[in-house]
Amino acid sequence: MLTALTRALTRTPHPTQLADHLTTLITTHPHTFAPPALVITTQTETSRPLLTARHTIAANPDIPIPLITTLTDLLPQSTRRFAHLATDFTQRLIHHHRANPDAYLPDLAGSLNNLSIWLGELGRREEGLAAISDFSK
């Protein structure tokens, strides 16, 4: 369904309305639609509503960490197209892991490493180095 709606964006006379409805559908039901929407985002060129939904979900503090983890794991490992989104998701994970570092130390280390890589993809190499270097921050 999400694939068909995303492809319809190029053929509808009112793409903005459809895009807005699609974004609302994903952000209103993130557990159901966010993971497949993220996969579709990596496979389609007309992905603005899907990316908008992803960024809205990343910024929503009520979205549970397991869903953020799932979405982060679905992102391609190295791509500039999704580097901003990956950075947003990874920063949420780091914030969560730092709240209880004793329980999440390996996850915190992995998330800091990932943040360093994503910041490098964005050309923010100094910030990436700082993220991985300042483990105890």
Secondary structure as GFF3:
##gff-version 3
##sequence-region A 1 137
A	DSSP	alpha_helix	2	8	.	.	.	ID=ss1
A	DSSP	alpha_helix	15	28	.	.	.	ID=ss2
A	DSSP	alpha_helix	30	41	.	.	.	ID=ss3
A	DSSP	alpha_helix	48	59	.	.	.	ID=ss4
A	DSSP	alpha_helix	65	74	.	.	.	ID=ss5
A	DSSP	alpha_helix	83	99	.	.	.	ID=ss6
A	DSSP	alpha_helix	101	121	.	.	.	ID=ss7
A	DSSP	alpha_helix	125	133	.	.	.	ID=ss8
###
